[in-house]
Amino acid sequence: MLSKGQQLLDIHHVMRYVSWTKLRKDGEDNVLGFFPSAFELRPTEESLSVNWLEYFSGDHQNQVAESVREFRRGFDAKKKSAFGIANVRKVKDVFQGSGRAVRIVYSPSLDNLAHASIQKLPRDEFALFETLATDVFTEMVMNADVP
């Protein structure tokens, strides 16, 4: 188990909560993916909030379900929201390819013991956020699909 502040391993995975308004949809509200804005920092944020899937035991499916439940304990995750999942190494590669280095560290809180954060994320790199949305956070789980 990692200690608070340690970097996640490259083979690990992170999960990001994405609200309904930041989901790409077709004309019939079928979810197609994520908008790049789902990965942008808010003006008051210093890092991007994610969950570390390997915090939980069991197979990938169990880790995903437990992570969703952990998110829900910390805030009101709306029924039509979704969660994006990415490999840590792939996230780092996107930024290293543009000459930037991000850190993905374990940062648990009382509300979310699986919490991690993506640090040193640039603020105005739309092309990088588009890459995260289309090529890196490629696994999606709808909140409503997890009991």
C-alpha positions as CSV (number, residue, x, y, z in Angstrom):
1,M,0.0,0.0,0.0
2,L,1.3,3.4,-0.9
3,S,1.7,6.2,1.7
4,K,0.1,9.6,1.3
5,G,2.1,11.7,-1.2
6,Q,3.7,8.7,-3.0
7,Q,3.4,8.5,-6.7
8,L,1.2,5.8,-8.2
9,L,2.9,3.1,-10.2
10,D,2.8,3.3,-14.0
11,I,0.8,0.1,-14.2
12,H,-2.0,1.5,-12.0
13,H,-5.2,3.2,-13.0
14,V,-7.1,6.3,-12.1
15,M,-10.8,7.2,-12.3
16,R,-12.2,10.6,-12.9
17,Y,-15.8,11.7,-12.1
18,V,-17.4,13.4,-15.1
19,S,-20.7,15.3,-14.8
20,W,-23.5,15.0,-17.4
21,T,-22.6,18.5,-18.9
22,K,-19.0,17.3,-19.7
23,L,-20.0,14.1,-21.5
24,R,-20.1,14.1,-25.3
25,K,-23.5,13.0,-26.5
26,D,-25.3,12.4,-29.8
27,G,-28.6,14.1,-30.7
28,E,-30.5,11.5,-28.7
29,D,-28.5,11.9,-25.5
30,N,-26.5,8.7,-26.0
31,V,-23.1,9.2,-24.3
32,L,-20.2,9.0,-26.7
33,G,-17.3,10.0,-24.6
34,F,-15.8,13.0,-22.7
35,F,-15.4,16.7,-23.5
36,P,-11.8,18.0,-22.9
37,S,-13.2,20.3,-20.3
38,A,-13.7,17.2,-18.0
39,F,-9.9,17.3,-17.5
40,E,-9.3,21.0,-17.0
41,L,-8.5,22.5,-13.6
42,R,-11.0,24.9,-12.1
43,P,-9.6,28.3,-11.3
44,T,-9.3,27.4,-7.6
45,E,-7.8,23.9,-8.1
46,E,-4.1,23.1,-7.9
47,S,-4.5,19.5,-9.0
48,L,-7.0,17.2,-10.8
49,S,-9.0,15.0,-8.5
50,V,-9.1,11.2,-9.3
51,N,-9.4,7.9,-7.5
52,W,-6.7,5.3,-7.4
53,L,-8.3,2.0,-8.5
54,E,-5.7,-0.3,-7.1
55,Y,-6.4,1.0,-3.6
56,F,-9.2,-1.6,-3.7
57,S,-8.7,-5.3,-3.8
58,G,-10.1,-7.8,-6.2
59,D,-10.4,-7.8,-10.0
60,H,-10.8,-4.7,-12.2
61,Q,-14.6,-4.9,-12.1
62,N,-14.6,-4.9,-8.3
63,Q,-12.1,-2.0,-8.1
64,V,-14.3,0.1,-10.5
65,A,-17.5,-0.6,-8.5
66,E,-15.8,0.1,-5.1
67,S,-14.2,3.3,-6.5
68,V,-17.6,4.6,-7.7
69,R,-19.1,3.9,-4.3
70,E,-16.2,5.7,-2.6
71,F,-16.8,8.8,-4.9
72,R,-20.5,8.7,-3.9
73,R,-19.6,8.7,-0.2
74,G,-17.8,12.0,-0.7
75,F,-20.3,14.0,-2.7
76,D,-23.6,13.8,-4.6
77,A,-22.6,12.0,-7.8
78,K,-25.6,12.6,-10.1
79,K,-27.3,9.6,-11.7
80,K,-26.5,10.6,-15.3
81,S,-22.8,11.2,-14.6
82,A,-20.0,8.9,-15.7
83,F,-16.5,7.9,-14.7
84,G,-13.5,7.8,-17.0
85,I,-10.7,5.3,-16.3
86,A,-7.1,5.7,-17.5
87,N,-3.7,4.0,-17.0
88,V,-1.3,6.1,-15.1
89,R,1.6,5.7,-17.6
90,K,-0.7,6.8,-20.5
91,V,-1.6,10.0,-18.6
92,K,2.1,10.8,-17.9
93,D,3.0,10.1,-21.6
94,V,0.6,12.6,-22.9
95,F,2.3,15.4,-20.9
96,Q,5.8,14.2,-21.3
97,G,5.3,14.2,-25.1
98,S,4.7,17.9,-24.9
99,G,7.7,18.6,-22.6
100,R,5.7,18.6,-19.4
101,A,5.9,16.2,-16.4
102,V,2.8,15.6,-14.3
103,R,2.9,13.7,-11.0
104,I,0.1,11.4,-10.0
105,V,0.1,10.9,-6.2
106,Y,-1.9,9.2,-3.6
107,S,-3.7,11.8,-1.5
108,P,-6.4,10.2,0.6
109,S,-9.0,12.3,2.5
110,L,-11.4,11.5,5.2
111,D,-14.2,11.5,2.6
112,N,-12.4,9.4,0.1
113,L,-9.7,7.0,1.1
114,A,-8.9,6.1,-2.6
115,H,-8.3,9.8,-3.6
116,A,-5.3,10.6,-5.7
117,S,-4.4,13.8,-7.6
118,I,-2.8,14.7,-10.9
119,Q,-0.3,17.5,-10.0
120,K,1.5,20.0,-12.2
121,L,-1.2,19.9,-14.8
122,P,-1.1,22.8,-17.2
123,R,-4.1,25.1,-17.3
124,D,-4.3,26.2,-21.0
125,E,-3.4,23.1,-23.0
126,F,-6.7,22.3,-24.8
127,A,-5.0,19.8,-27.2
128,L,-3.6,17.8,-24.3
129,F,-7.1,17.7,-22.6
130,E,-8.6,16.6,-25.9
131,T,-6.0,13.8,-26.0
132,L,-6.9,12.8,-22.5
133,A,-10.6,12.8,-23.4
134,T,-10.3,10.8,-26.6
135,D,-7.2,8.6,-26.3
136,V,-6.3,8.1,-22.6
137,F,-9.5,8.0,-20.5
138,T,-10.9,5.3,-22.9
139,E,-12.9,3.2,-20.4
140,M,-16.2,4.7,-19.3
141,V,-18.6,3.6,-16.6
142,M,-22.0,5.2,-16.2
143,N,-22.8,6.0,-12.6
144,A,-26.3,4.5,-13.0
145,D,-24.8,1.2,-14.0
146,V,-23.1,0.6,-10.6
147,P,-25.4,-0.5,-7.8
